[in-house]
Amino acid sequence: MIVELKNIDKNYGAGQIEVPALKNVSLQVDDGEYIAIMGPSGSGKTTLMNIIGCLDHASKGTYILDGVDIAQLNDSQMSNVRLNKIGFVFQNFQLLVKENALENVALPLIYAGVSREERLARAKEALAQVGLKERMTFLPSQLSGGQKQRVAIARAMINHPKILLADEPTGALDQTSGQQVMELFQKLNDEGMTIVMITHDAKVASHAKRILHIIDGELSENVEVTEA
């Protein structure tokens, strides 16, 4: 098991104006699983993603990631977990606009202390794996939306994380580009990558092997099994 959430609450604010964002959420994700968490705007799905991604702390409950109790880690240790165990893919790509595709993909390896020669070699390999061998020197402004997202996926995978978290990964893409990204996710999952995807789109969610629903901060226990 890679992810285990036990009775997670997340509240914002303080005192009488405290607002619950997550309510008693429990979730288990096995190694190699591909799950989608669906919910409308304001349902708590992004808050849940931030907690799984160690970008935020739960107000209550236990989070075990790859055998480690996240609540016991200090900020430096949390940063190391995000760097080495988690790959992030966001709706808006979050690429550095003044850096080319190769430099964007290599960026996490700088923080990991990898030499320039090795990180560029690994970044080239990662871009080739996502079909962008001919676009390595292109700036984000010279890439299509789908190509930007593939650069972001290559960057997310560069440190060989244990889990890939994708927050509305097709939200800024046209249908064709979105389908290509979903095919890439399927390829990664087939190779053993654990994927947790947040989406409001049932068609996108249908690519996952397991679908859960979150509404008003409560994660549904009713799991839908689909064929990709």
Secondary structure, 3 states (H helix, E strand, C coil): CCEEEEEEEEEECCHHHCEEEEEEEEEEECCCCEEEEECCCCCCHHHHHHHHCCCCCCCEEEEEECCEEHHHCCHHHHHHHHHHHEEEEECCCCCCCCCCHHHHHHHHHHHCCCCHHHHHHHHHHHHHHCCCHHHCCCCHHHCCHHHHHHHHHHHHHCCCCCEEEEECCCCCCCHHHHHHHHHHHHHHHHCCCEEEEEECCHHHHCCCCEEEEEECCEECCCCEECCC
